[in-house]
């Protein structure tokens, strides 16, 4: 369902956008050269009024969408070619060097800044004046990001566009909105297509995630009012959740949200690839904590049930190194009771490689303390410099959360077992300590955790 819904929605949106642009493009004089560079020059020249400028931008955007992959690359290189004038930069710099007093120096610096701004940024800005122009630029950057390797011109263009988008999508411009079952059907379709953590498999599944004991919030930009930028799904429950399958169980009874004491953030999805690296996820969580606190004063825990996408890959690497310090002697003895033919860390890999091990209670009881302990090490100790190795851990620790609890068999889906042997983690957001924890991690790389998790990782810390 998700692939079909997303592709159908994209096709309909594309037809609507190109139709609007085609109508606008008809207002461009037919005597003008239709070549891409000629169209760019016409846009930059700005002949006529605002209507003419918008029509030219619409025609240029329509031209881009009508090209194949190679044609689009050439189109982007043409835009990249409209760079700052080296002679103008040199002249402005010389004037700055020759400035005789403070007043001349101020004027020279201003002239130098203007000379450094490439004409292509003016062109990119013109696209924002046409219908869905902001979305066009976001998608343009997503394409650019795939083409920059080894191409200095496209890398420079991508950098310019990223800077513009970072300013335009400042969190101060964004609107937080709740999405529920009564939201427009087109928006619900997008929710299905954009879900990146736990696939929405049916309309019934979606309805379950939007029921009265659930909440979904998203950030929107005023120039993209129908396009979510990022959204979070929340379950209102009692106690910390330890299984995503239970949270998503469509047959589970709907709970009274007024009796819940915990809000569990179980899925956060970025929707626009073209906004990668422009962070507002931390602001989303803090805003939602505020919204939920106002609606449900009985909530006293705000936590996640998060995947650990890099844990299995890290553990496989440690086992391959045959690190004798990976397992304690007692742990090895317990493992050998189930797999006597193998020695060293490989015995752990052998048990984890057994088909259906998650349904063998005896094996699970042996593996649980070992995996939870090693996961605590992975989350709190492993990494490069001050940054946690796991990307999801880095995200939440950066936002001011602490590692609260590690849960065994919390995600027994194929994806969960492939990424983390089924383990998931609760990150706790304490409204009174979010800023302190954020500062500690950002400044010192300190990773806050509950006493239980700290104890598991103390041997390596």
DAVEN-V614408 format. One record per helix or strand. SS is the DSSP state (2 for helix, 1 for strand). FROM is the first residue (numbers start at 0). TO is the last residue. If there is no record, write none. Layout:
# DAVEN-V614408
ss = [SS | SS]
from = [FROM | FROM]
to = [TO | TO]
This chain:
# DAVEN-V614408
ss = [2 | 2 | 2 | 2 | 2 | 2 | 2 | 2 | 2 | 2 | 1 | 2 | 2 | 1 | 1 | 1 | 2 | 2 | 1 | 2 | 2 | 1 | 1 | 2 | 2 | 2 | 2 | 2 | 1 | 1 | 2 | 1 | 2 | 1 | 2 | 1 | 2]
from = [1 | 35 | 49 | 68 | 85 | 101 | 118 | 132 | 151 | 170 | 173 | 184 | 202 | 213 | 223 | 229 | 243 | 256 | 261 | 272 | 280 | 300 | 305 | 310 | 328 | 345 | 356 | 360 | 382 | 386 | 390 | 401 | 413 | 423 | 433 | 448 | 450]
to = [24 | 44 | 64 | 79 | 96 | 115 | 126 | 144 | 167 | 172 | 177 | 193 | 208 | 220 | 223 | 236 | 246 | 258 | 269 | 274 | 294 | 303 | 305 | 319 | 335 | 351 | 358 | 379 | 383 | 387 | 397 | 406 | 419 | 427 | 443 | 448 | 456]
